[in-house]
Amino acid sequence: MSTRILRDASGADVTLPDPPRRIVSLIPCITEILFALGLDEAVAGVTRY
């Protein structure tokens, strides 16, 4: 287990106890890239743009 500390857009620190395993994509072209990279199993949600 490796703890990760990230800073969000508001400047607050967010601690993740485990590495991220799922992805939510809010931009359709990024969703296409994720699938092209073979990360489709990790995609948990997409936008309905």
GURO-379248 format. One line per field, with one value per residue (C-alpha): residue number from 1; residue in one letter; z, y negated, x negated. Coordinates in nm, 4 decimals. Each point is the difference from the previous one (the first is absolute). Example, Ala and Ser with C-alpha at 12.3 -4.5 7.8 and 13.67 -1.06 7.14 Angstrom:
2
pos c(1:2);
code c(a:s);
Z c(0.7800:-0.0660);
Y c(0.4500:-0.3440);
X c(-1.2300:-0.1370);
This chain:
49
pos c(1:2:3:4:5:6:7:8:9:10:11:12:13:14:15:16:17:18:19:20:21:22:23:24:25:26:27:28:29:30:31:32:33:34:35:36:37:38:39:40:41:42:43:44:45:46:47:48:49);
code c(m:s:t:r:i:l:r:d:a:s:g:a:d:v:t:l:p:d:p:p:r:r:i:v:s:l:i:p:c:i:t:e:i:l:f:a:l:g:l:d:e:a:v:a:g:v:t:r:y);
Z c(0.0000:-0.1012:0.1189:-0.2557:0.0790:-0.2833:-0.0123:-0.1566:-0.2053:0.3125:0.1608:0.2563:0.0589:-0.0663:0.1449:-0.1927:0.2093:-0.3113:-0.3617:-0.2104:-0.1876:-0.1684:-0.2345:-0.0644:-0.3276:-0.0501:-0.3427:-0.2945:-0.1834:0.3195:0.0268:-0.3512:0.0996:0.3119:-0.2146:-0.2542:0.2861:0.1060:0.3203:-0.0803:0.2983:0.2340:-0.1360:0.2565:-0.1490:-0.2919:-0.0796:-0.2124:-0.2131);
Y c(0.0000:-0.3364:-0.3182:-0.2790:-0.3634:-0.2134:-0.3658:-0.0719:-0.3053:-0.1936:0.0551:0.2568:0.3096:0.3305:0.3211:0.3222:0.3094:0.2195:-0.0731:-0.1010:0.2937:-0.1601:-0.2969:-0.2368:-0.1865:-0.3271:-0.0812:0.2220:-0.0291:0.1051:0.3003:0.1024:-0.0278:0.2126:0.2734:-0.0245:0.0491:0.3166:-0.1516:0.0783:0.2390:-0.2880:-0.2424:-0.0178:-0.2879:-0.2396:-0.3163:0.0048:-0.2926);
X c(0.0000:-0.1452:0.1682:0.0207:0.0649:0.1372:0.1004:0.3385:0.0993:0.1012:-0.3409:0.1180:-0.2130:0.1771:-0.1455:0.0566:-0.0790:-0.0402:-0.0924:0.3028:0.1570:0.3017:0.0391:0.2907:-0.0472:0.1884:-0.1448:0.0978:-0.3333:-0.1829:0.2339:-0.1067:-0.3663:0.0578:0.1551:-0.2832:-0.2478:0.1822:0.1371:0.3637:0.0258:-0.0956:0.2628:0.2812:0.1985:0.0197:0.1904:0.3157:-0.1152);
